[in-house]
């Protein structure tokens, strides 16, 4: 029996988030420049999308570029931005054919103009697709997301457009970058690091966490399948007891 055959098709998570870590270490271990690691990592994104299509996962969010990543060398940032544009040019027709909708979250205004233009083109072209929503976090951080939501709500209160008593969980969530998207049930992080690194801090409150030593460029469908199986073997209680869940 293959790893994939062990998956319970009735317990597939609706939303999976991935911290794609290890591109630089992969490049170094292969005696290559860091950008080659990012280029190889782009192939792993394609594998992840294919798995989502196979299993019926409806949402996939990847941490592509954090707000902290702006502190990296300018040459690496420039290479990443160029890779993003070239990846869209290369893969967009196939993504559209697979009925994948693209959504971008983060401080988009900080991205170079040509990148914003290309992203907007991809969003517009795929907006009517419904098989899978592919959310790419660019210039994103969980703290920024929460702070941005607080600022929007505070402004509405200041402008007398709402009362403080009107603020509840549902309204707060509607002001986050992921509004309209269910919270991830599963977070996968590659490369052996075991932290969430300022990613979807509010949304990951009840996510199951799966850490693997595999570097992102080496990420395979089998590793994704194993993460799903590990998720299915967890007991998701949401504060209740095991007996309550069983009953």
C-alpha positions in Angstrom: 0.0 0.0 0.0 1.4 3.4 -1.0 1.5 6.4 1.4 -1.3 8.0 -0.6 -3.6 5.0 -0.2 -3.4 5.3 3.6 -5.2 8.7 3.5 -8.8 8.8 4.6 -10.6 10.7 1.9 -13.4 11.7 4.3 -11.0 13.6 6.7 -9.2 15.9 4.3 -8.3 19.3 5.7 -10.1 22.2 3.9 -7.1 24.5 4.3 -3.4 23.8 4.5 -0.7 26.4 5.1 3.0 25.9 4.3 6.1 27.7 5.5 8.5 26.9 2.6 11.8 26.8 4.4 15.3 25.6 3.4 15.9 27.0 -0.1 19.2 28.7 0.9 20.5 25.7 2.8 19.6 23.4 -0.1 21.6 25.7 -2.5 24.6 25.8 -0.1 24.6 22.0 0.3 24.7 21.7 -3.5 27.4 24.3 -4.0 25.0 26.7 -5.7 24.0 30.3 -5.2 20.9 31.0 -3.0 18.7 31.9 -5.9 19.1 28.4 -7.4 17.5 27.1 -4.2 14.5 29.4 -4.7 14.3 28.3 -8.3 14.2 24.7 -7.3 11.7 25.5 -4.6 9.3 26.8 -7.2 9.0 23.2 -8.5 7.9 22.1 -5.0 5.1 24.6 -5.0 3.8 23.0 -8.2 3.9 19.5 -6.4 1.9 20.9 -3.5 -0.7 22.4 -5.8 -1.0 19.0 -7.5 -1.6 17.2 -4.2 -4.3 19.7 -3.3 -6.0 19.0 -6.6 -5.7 15.2 -6.1 -7.1 15.2 -2.5 -9.7 18.0 -2.9 -8.0 20.5 -0.5 -9.8 23.8 -1.2 -7.3 26.3 0.1 -3.5 26.3 0.1 -1.5 29.2 1.6 2.2 29.5 1.2 4.6 31.9 3.0 6.6 33.2 0.0 8.1 36.4 1.4 7.8 37.8 4.9 8.1 41.5 5.9 11.4 40.5 7.6 12.8 39.2 4.3 13.2 42.7 3.1 16.3 42.7 5.2 18.0 40.2 3.0 20.7 41.2 0.4 19.3 43.3 -2.4 20.6 40.9 -5.0 18.6 38.1 -3.5 15.4 40.2 -3.2 15.7 41.3 -6.8 16.3 37.7 -7.9 13.2 36.5 -5.9 11.0 39.2 -7.5 12.2 38.3 -10.9 11.6 34.6 -10.2 8.0 35.5 -9.1 7.3 37.3 -12.4 8.9 34.5 -14.5 7.0 31.8 -12.6 3.7 33.6 -13.3 4.6 33.8 -17.0 5.5 30.2 -17.1 2.7 28.6 -15.0 -0.3 30.9 -15.2 -2.0 29.1 -18.2 -1.6 25.8 -16.4 -2.9 27.2 -13.1 -5.9 28.6 -14.9 -6.6 25.3 -16.7 -6.6 23.5 -13.3 -9.3 26.0 -12.1 -7.0 27.5 -9.4 -7.8 31.0 -8.1 -4.8 33.1 -7.0 -5.1 35.4 -4.0 -2.3 37.6 -2.6 -2.1 38.7 1.0 0.4 41.2 2.6 1.8 44.7 2.1 1.4 44.6 -1.7 2.3 48.3 -2.0 5.9 47.5 -1.0 6.4 45.2 -4.0 8.0 46.6 -7.2 5.6 48.0 -9.7 6.2 45.3 -12.3 5.6 42.6 -9.8 2.3 44.2 -8.6 1.2 44.5 -12.2 1.9 40.9 -12.9 0.2 39.7 -9.8 -2.9 41.8 -10.6 -3.0 40.2 -14.0 -2.8 36.7 -12.5 -5.5 37.5 -9.9 -7.8 38.9 -12.6 -7.3 36.0 -15.0 -8.1 33.4 -12.3 -10.8 35.2 -10.3 -13.6 32.9 -11.5 -11.9 29.6 -10.8 -13.2 27.6 -7.9 -11.5 24.2 -7.6 -8.7 25.5 -5.4 -7.8 28.9 -3.9 -4.0 29.5 -3.9 -3.1 32.2 -1.4 0.4 33.6 -1.6 1.7 35.6 1.4 4.0 38.3 0.0 5.6 41.0 2.2 3.4 39.5 4.9 3.6 39.1 8.6 1.0 38.0 11.2 1.7 41.0 13.4 1.1 43.3 10.4 -2.1 41.6 9.6 -3.5 41.9 13.2 -2.2 45.5 13.5 -3.7 46.5 10.2 -7.1 45.0 11.3 -7.0 47.0 14.5 -6.2 50.2 12.7 -9.2 49.8 10.3 -11.6 49.0 13.2 -10.2 51.9 15.3 -10.8 54.3 12.4 -14.4 53.2 12.0 -15.0 53.7 15.7 -13.4 57.1 15.5 -15.6 58.0 12.6 -18.7 56.9 14.5 -19.4 54.2 11.9 -19.5 51.5 14.6 -19.5 51.1 18.4 -16.8 49.2 20.4 -19.6 46.9 21.5 -20.1 45.8 17.9 -16.6 44.3 17.7 -16.7 40.5 18.0 -14.6 37.6 16.7 -16.5 37.5 13.4 -16.1 41.2 12.7 -12.4 41.2 13.6 -11.7 38.2 11.3 -13.5 40.1 8.5 -10.8 42.8 8.7 -7.9 40.4 8.4 -6.1 39.8 5.0 -7.7 36.3 4.9 -11.3 37.5 5.2 -13.7 34.9 3.7 -11.1 32.1 3.9 -11.4 29.4 6.6 -8.6 29.1 9.1 -5.9 26.5 8.2 -6.4 23.1 9.9 -2.8 22.0 9.1 0.5 23.9 9.0 3.5 22.3 7.4 7.0 23.6 7.9 10.0 22.2 6.1 13.8 22.3 6.9 13.6 21.1 10.6 12.7 24.5 12.1 9.9 24.3 14.6 8.3 27.8 14.9 5.7 29.7 13.0 7.8 32.8 12.3 5.2 35.5 12.3 2.9 33.6 9.9 -0.9 33.7 10.2 -0.7 34.3 14.0 -4.4 34.7 14.5 -5.5 32.2 11.9 -3.3 29.3 13.2 -4.8 29.3 16.7 -6.1 25.7 16.3 -4.0 24.4 13.4 -2.2 21.1 13.7 1.5 21.6 13.2 3.7 19.3 11.1 7.4 19.8 11.0 9.8 17.9 8.7 13.6 18.0 8.2 13.1 17.9 4.5 14.4 21.1 2.8 11.7 22.8 0.7 13.4 22.1 -2.7 13.3 18.4 -1.8 9.6 18.5 -0.7 7.8 15.6 -2.4 4.2 14.6 -2.8 5.0 11.7 -0.4 6.0 14.2 2.4 2.7 16.1 1.8 0.7 12.8 2.0 2.5 11.9 5.3 1.6 15.3 6.7 -2.1 14.6 5.8 -1.9 11.2 7.5 -0.3 12.7 10.6 -3.1 15.3 10.7 -5.7 12.6 10.4 -4.2 10.8 13.4 -4.6 13.8 15.7 -7.5 14.3 17.9 -8.9 17.8 17.3 -10.7 18.7 20.6 -11.0 22.6 20.4 -11.0 22.7 24.2 -13.4 19.8 24.8 -12.5 16.5 26.3 -11.8 13.3 24.4 -15.1 11.8 25.7 -17.1 14.8 24.4 -15.5 14.4 21.0 -16.2 10.7 21.0 -19.8 11.2 22.0 
